[in-house]
Amino acid sequence: MQEIHLKLNRNSPKNSQEYKGKTLQVLTDHSSLTRNSSSDSIRKPSTQVSLPIPKGQTPYALAKIAEYKDRDLDKAEYYYNQAIRKGERVISAIKDLASLLHQRGKTREACEFLKNHRHLFRNDIEKFENLYKTLEKQLNASTNSLNKSLKISNLT
């Protein structure tokens, strides 16, 4: 597996970041702090998270590369669909595609996509339930936020 490094924003928790419903540990190497020769300030290395990227040219590996390395979500979506059609890491591809749809603001579509593929999770229904419930909560949170906005602005 390849690793990819993502920079975290400064508002992230000190030692972890939430990503696709999972907490990732922040990797820092404080031994590599360096002193800038032109001043007395200490320069810290950037905080990064390593994500495993599958090797090879399979549709699932290409989807991961497109999503994380190239940051091309259209291409990632295409390759996740290819992986599902070809039977390669189907459960992972379904979960990753649903998460990608949510990331693109298509949470309702992600929920429908998961429902349509629920039968494939028969051996591990808990994985389906966890992701589906998380996405459903996001849908309800969006609706609740919208209702609060309308009440505040006297549009109701």
Backbone torsions as a table, in degrees:
resi	resn	phi	psi	omega
1	MET	NA	138.8	174.1
2	GLN	-84.3	160.9	173.4
3	GLU	-115.7	144.4	175.4
4	ILE	-122.8	144.9	-176.9
5	HIS	-109.7	126.9	177.5
6	LEU	-113.7	135.8	175.8
7	LYS	-81.5	137.8	178.1
8	LEU	-95.0	151.4	176.8
9	ASN	-80.9	164.7	-174.3
10	ARG	-69.7	-15.7	179.9
11	ASN	-86.4	0.8	179.8
12	SER	-68.5	152.5	173.3
13	PRO	-56.3	155.2	-172.4
14	LYS	-56.4	-45.0	-174.2
15	ASN	-117.2	5.4	-179.5
16	SER	-154.4	163.7	178.1
17	GLN	-140.2	141.9	177.6
18	GLU	-82.2	131.1	178.3
19	TYR	-146.4	120.7	-178.8
20	LYS	48.1	42.2	176.2
21	GLY	78.2	5.3	179.5
22	LYS	-121.0	145.5	177.7
23	THR	-89.8	125.4	179.4
24	LEU	-103.8	139.6	177.6
25	GLN	-78.5	138.8	177.6
26	VAL	-83.2	131.7	179.4
27	LEU	-102.5	118.0	175.4
28	THR	-130.0	150.2	179.1
29	ASP	-121.8	91.0	-176.2
30	HIS	-70.6	-15.6	177.8
31	SER	-72.0	-14.5	-178.9
32	SER	-97.5	18.3	174.0
33	LEU	-63.0	137.2	-178.6
34	THR	-125.3	151.5	177.7
35	ARG	-98.8	128.2	178.8
36	ASN	-70.2	125.5	-175.1
37	SER	-67.1	-25.6	-178.1
38	SER	-84.8	-10.4	178.2
39	SER	-149.8	178.0	179.5
40	ASP	-91.4	4.2	-177.4
41	SER	-75.0	151.0	178.1
42	ILE	-102.4	132.0	-179.5
43	ARG	-102.3	123.9	178.6
44	LYS	-91.7	146.6	173.7
45	PRO	-69.1	158.0	179.3
46	SER	-69.2	147.4	177.1
47	THR	-79.9	131.1	-176.4
48	GLN	-134.4	156.0	175.2
49	VAL	-118.9	134.1	177.2
50	SER	-96.4	128.3	177.1
51	LEU	-117.8	133.5	179.1
52	PRO	-73.0	133.0	176.7
53	ILE	-117.3	124.3	179.4
54	PRO	-61.0	144.4	176.3
55	LYS	-85.2	162.0	175.2
56	GLY	106.2	-177.9	-177.6
57	GLN	-116.7	27.7	177.4
58	THR	-75.8	158.9	179.5
59	PRO	-55.4	-40.6	-178.8
60	TYR	-66.2	-43.3	178.5
61	ALA	-63.2	-42.5	179.2
62	LEU	-65.0	-34.7	177.3
63	ALA	-64.5	-45.1	179.7
64	LYS	-63.2	-42.8	178.5
65	ILE	-62.6	-44.8	179.7
66	ALA	-62.3	-41.2	-176.9
67	GLU	-71.8	-47.4	-171.4
68	TYR	-95.7	-40.7	-175.6
69	LYS	-86.8	-51.2	-177.7
70	ASP	-84.5	-19.9	-176.6
71	ARG	56.2	38.1	178.6
72	ASP	-108.3	93.6	-174.0
73	LEU	-70.3	-29.6	176.5
74	ASP	-64.1	-45.9	179.2
75	LYS	-65.4	-40.7	178.7
76	ALA	-61.1	-45.0	179.1
77	GLU	-59.9	-43.2	178.2
78	TYR	-58.9	-49.0	-176.9
79	TYR	-70.3	-34.0	174.6
80	TYR	-61.9	-42.3	177.2
81	ASN	-62.9	-39.5	177.0
82	GLN	-62.2	-43.6	180.0
83	ALA	-60.9	-42.5	179.9
84	ILE	-63.9	-46.2	-179.2
85	ARG	-62.7	-36.4	-177.3
86	LYS	-88.0	-1.8	177.2
87	GLY	77.0	23.3	-179.1
88	GLU	-99.2	117.7	179.4
89	ARG	45.2	52.4	-171.4
90	VAL	-57.5	-49.7	-177.5
91	ILE	-61.8	-45.2	179.0
92	SER	-63.4	-42.4	-179.8
93	ALA	-64.4	-39.8	178.5
94	ILE	-63.9	-47.8	-179.9
95	LYS	-63.1	-42.8	-179.0
96	ASP	-67.3	-38.8	178.6
97	LEU	-67.5	-40.9	177.1
98	ALA	-62.3	-41.3	178.0
99	SER	-65.2	-38.6	178.3
100	LEU	-64.8	-42.6	177.3
101	LEU	-60.5	-43.3	177.5
102	HIS	-61.1	-44.2	179.7
103	GLN	-59.1	-31.4	-179.6
104	ARG	-86.8	6.1	178.9
105	GLY	84.9	15.0	-179.0
106	LYS	-109.7	53.6	-174.5
107	THR	-65.2	-40.5	178.9
108	ARG	-62.0	-43.0	177.5
109	GLU	-63.7	-37.9	177.9
110	ALA	-62.3	-42.4	178.5
111	CYS	-63.4	-43.8	178.7
112	GLU	-63.6	-41.6	178.5
113	PHE	-60.1	-45.3	178.6
114	LEU	-62.6	-45.4	179.8
115	LYS	-58.6	-40.8	-178.9
116	ASN	-67.1	-21.4	-178.2
117	HIS	-112.1	12.3	-177.9
118	ARG	-56.8	-38.0	-177.9
119	HIS	-59.2	-23.6	179.8
120	LEU	-77.5	-13.1	-179.5
121	PHE	-93.2	14.3	-173.0
122	ARG	-53.2	-33.2	179.8
123	ASN	-82.1	-16.9	-179.6
124	ASP	-147.3	66.5	-176.4
125	ILE	-63.4	-24.0	-179.7
126	GLU	-62.0	-37.6	177.6
127	LYS	-61.9	-42.9	177.9
128	PHE	-62.2	-51.4	-176.0
129	GLU	-59.1	-43.4	-178.7
130	ASN	-60.4	-49.4	-178.6
131	LEU	-68.8	-43.2	-178.7
132	TYR	-61.1	-45.3	-179.9
133	LYS	-64.7	-38.7	178.2
134	THR	-62.6	-45.1	179.6
135	LEU	-67.4	-39.1	178.2
136	GLU	-61.3	-41.5	177.6
137	LYS	-61.0	-38.4	178.4
138	GLN	-64.0	-37.9	176.9
139	LEU	-62.9	-46.1	180.0
140	ASN	-66.7	-36.9	178.7
141	ALA	-63.8	-39.9	179.1
142	SER	-64.0	-43.1	179.0
143	THR	-64.4	-44.0	179.0
144	ASN	-62.5	-41.1	178.4
145	SER	-63.8	-40.6	179.1
146	LEU	-63.9	-43.6	178.9
147	ASN	-61.5	-41.7	178.4
148	LYS	-63.4	-40.3	179.7
149	SER	-63.0	-41.5	-179.9
150	LEU	-66.0	-40.1	179.8
151	LYS	-66.5	-40.1	-179.1
152	ILE	-65.0	-38.0	-175.7
153	SER	-91.7	8.8	177.5
154	ASN	60.3	32.7	179.2
155	LEU	-95.6	-0.9	-177.5
156	THR	-90.1	NA	NA
